[in-house]
């Protein structure tokens, strides 16, 4: 005798099922604010509301400006590695000014990223 194989998704426990519904009435301003926040977070309005209710911290995606800063920071890190390689080959005294200039630029980009994350 052969047992039937179970197919499909496993059943959710009663605690995991989304069986309760709530109706929320919003004015036009609040509705579009909710819709904009959901779009920024990359989720549906329902999922955003569910996470807000459960107390999770909702963070928006990185802005294009922040992504640009991260790309620049990555490039500067690569440049810093090249400077270190050059310093090991030629001696450290010749490379000091290049290093200080790049370190200052990296500090500026990090400050921009920190300021951007505080404003959101």
C-alpha angles and dihedrals in degrees: 000000000000125000118230112253114234113236132191134028118336115253117262120239115250089255092055098048118103096222102140124084130194128192117219124189115207132184117238093261094051093044094054091043089054091046092050093049091049091051092049090050091046096238141101123273089248094053091046091052091046092052092045090053094050090053098247117151110248116212126188123230120269112277119240088252091055091047089051090052091050091051090050091048090052091051091049090051089054090049090050090054090051090050090051091051090049091047091053090050101042105024132268100262094068094052102046097098093049090050094050092049093050093044089054092051091049090052090052093051092048090051090051091051093048092048091048093052092049092053093054 
